[in-house]
């Protein structure tokens, strides 16, 4: 495996390690590193790096990323709401994934996450 192919994995691991290191030192910095848009460029790089896909295909992919982010924001809102009403973290995360999964299924059923090549 070449360095260029390994770099996204290395960056992801370094991000996780950075958040783990910062969690007790500065929760604010942990939030900043935890929410920085690292996965999006890595996803684009892994999917299209060196490829000769059309601009329309890449644009459709990015549109689907936006829809995926909407589902992720809903996931986060559910975690926040469920924790606020007193549920534990595990129950909150499980509930949020259930809601996220339903929304993703709806997106797939309506064909808005499909990307034609």
C-alpha positions, 0 to 999 in steps of 0.5 A: 500500500502506498503512502498516498493510500495510507495517509487518510487512515493515518490522519483518521487515527491521529485525529482520534488520538488527538481527541483522546489526548485532549478530552481531559485537558481541554474539552473545548479543543476536543469538541473542535477536533471532534467536529472538524471536517476531516472525514469529508475531504478524506472520503472525497480523496479516497473515492475520487483521488486519481480517478477520472470521474465526471464533475456531475458524478462528484457533484452528486456524491457531494450532494449525498454527503450533504444529505448524510450530514443532515441525518448526522445532525439529526443523530446528534440532536436525538442524542442531546435530547435523550441525554437531557431527559435523563437516559444514559449515553448508551441508550441515547446513542442507540436511539439516535442510530435508530432515528438515523437509520430510518432517515437514511432508509427514507433517503435510499427509498426515495433514491436521493442517496444513489449516485449514478456513474 
